[in-house]
Amino acid sequence: MNTEETLETPITADENSVTLDSPIKRGKTEITQISLRKPQSGELRGVQLIELLNMDVASLIKVIPRISTPSITAPEAAAMDPADLLACGSKITDFLLQKSVKKEASLIA
């Protein structure tokens, strides 16, 4: 009998979802996917934007719990696999760029 549960956000083509290489274990449950949403300015308090753009680990650990679904804790974010943290950081840095900058970057690249 399998008593382990898996927490996943609904499976959709959500470009802001990150499928975790190493699921987050919370008791008997496993979180295998988290969805990140664009943070509001207040959710970035205590963090320097340049540090987020540089994917500073301490800054990511502060912000990820504030914008993740299902909500994960700061200790869970700190224990994330580095590859998963990098994937989340990539989504977050993308949120910080204006649409016009993203458009220019895609035309140049």
Contacts in CASP RR format, 6 or more apart in sequence:
PFRMAT RR
TARGET T0000
AUTHOR 0000-0000-0000
METHOD contacts of the structure
MODEL  1
MNTEETLETPITADENSVTLDSPIKRGKTEITQISLRKPQSGELRGVQLI
ELLNMDVASLIKVIPRISTPSITAPEAAAMDPADLLACGSKITDFLLQKS
VKKEASLIA
3 28 0 8 1.000
4 28 0 8 1.000
4 29 0 8 1.000
4 30 0 8 1.000
5 28 0 8 1.000
5 29 0 8 1.000
5 30 0 8 1.000
6 23 0 8 1.000
6 29 0 8 1.000
6 30 0 8 1.000
6 31 0 8 1.000
6 32 0 8 1.000
7 26 0 8 1.000
7 29 0 8 1.000
7 30 0 8 1.000
7 31 0 8 1.000
7 32 0 8 1.000
7 70 0 8 1.000
8 31 0 8 1.000
8 32 0 8 1.000
8 33 0 8 1.000
9 17 0 8 1.000
9 33 0 8 1.000
9 34 0 8 1.000
9 35 0 8 1.000
9 69 0 8 1.000
9 70 0 8 1.000
11 33 0 8 1.000
14 35 0 8 1.000
16 35 0 8 1.000
16 36 0 8 1.000
16 37 0 8 1.000
16 91 0 8 1.000
17 33 0 8 1.000
17 34 0 8 1.000
17 35 0 8 1.000
17 36 0 8 1.000
18 33 0 8 1.000
18 34 0 8 1.000
18 35 0 8 1.000
18 36 0 8 1.000
18 84 0 8 1.000
18 87 0 8 1.000
18 88 0 8 1.000
18 91 0 8 1.000
19 32 0 8 1.000
19 33 0 8 1.000
20 31 0 8 1.000
20 32 0 8 1.000
20 33 0 8 1.000
20 34 0 8 1.000
20 80 0 8 1.000
20 81 0 8 1.000
20 84 0 8 1.000
21 81 0 8 1.000
21 83 0 8 1.000
21 84 0 8 1.000
22 80 0 8 1.000
22 81 0 8 1.000
22 83 0 8 1.000
22 84 0 8 1.000
23 30 0 8 1.000
23 31 0 8 1.000
23 32 0 8 1.000
24 30 0 8 1.000
24 31 0 8 1.000
24 72 0 8 1.000
24 76 0 8 1.000
24 79 0 8 1.000
24 80 0 8 1.000
25 31 0 8 1.000
26 76 0 8 1.000
31 70 0 8 1.000
31 72 0 8 1.000
34 68 0 8 1.000
34 69 0 8 1.000
34 70 0 8 1.000
34 72 0 8 1.000
34 88 0 8 1.000
35 68 0 8 1.000
35 69 0 8 1.000
36 64 0 8 1.000
36 67 0 8 1.000
36 68 0 8 1.000
36 69 0 8 1.000
36 88 0 8 1.000
36 91 0 8 1.000
36 92 0 8 1.000
36 95 0 8 1.000
37 67 0 8 1.000
37 69 0 8 1.000
38 67 0 8 1.000
38 95 0 8 1.000
39 63 0 8 1.000
39 66 0 8 1.000
39 67 0 8 1.000
39 92 0 8 1.000
39 95 0 8 1.000
43 63 0 8 1.000
43 66 0 8 1.000
43 67 0 8 1.000
44 52 0 8 1.000
44 63 0 8 1.000
46 62 0 8 1.000
47 59 0 8 1.000
47 62 0 8 1.000
47 63 0 8 1.000
48 59 0 8 1.000
49 96 0 8 1.000
51 58 0 8 1.000
51 59 0 8 1.000
52 59 0 8 1.000
52 60 0 8 1.000
52 63 0 8 1.000
52 89 0 8 1.000
52 92 0 8 1.000
52 93 0 8 1.000
52 96 0 8 1.000
53 93 0 8 1.000
53 96 0 8 1.000
55 86 0 8 1.000
55 89 0 8 1.000
55 90 0 8 1.000
55 92 0 8 1.000
55 93 0 8 1.000
57 85 0 8 1.000
60 77 0 8 1.000
60 85 0 8 1.000
60 88 0 8 1.000
60 89 0 8 1.000
60 92 0 8 1.000
61 74 0 8 1.000
61 77 0 8 1.000
61 78 0 8 1.000
62 74 0 8 1.000
63 92 0 8 1.000
64 72 0 8 1.000
64 77 0 8 1.000
64 80 0 8 1.000
64 88 0 8 1.000
64 89 0 8 1.000
64 92 0 8 1.000
65 71 0 8 1.000
65 72 0 8 1.000
65 73 0 8 1.000
65 74 0 8 1.000
65 76 0 8 1.000
65 77 0 8 1.000
67 92 0 8 1.000
68 88 0 8 1.000
77 85 0 8 1.000
80 88 0 8 1.000
94 102 0 8 1.000
97 105 0 8 1.000
END
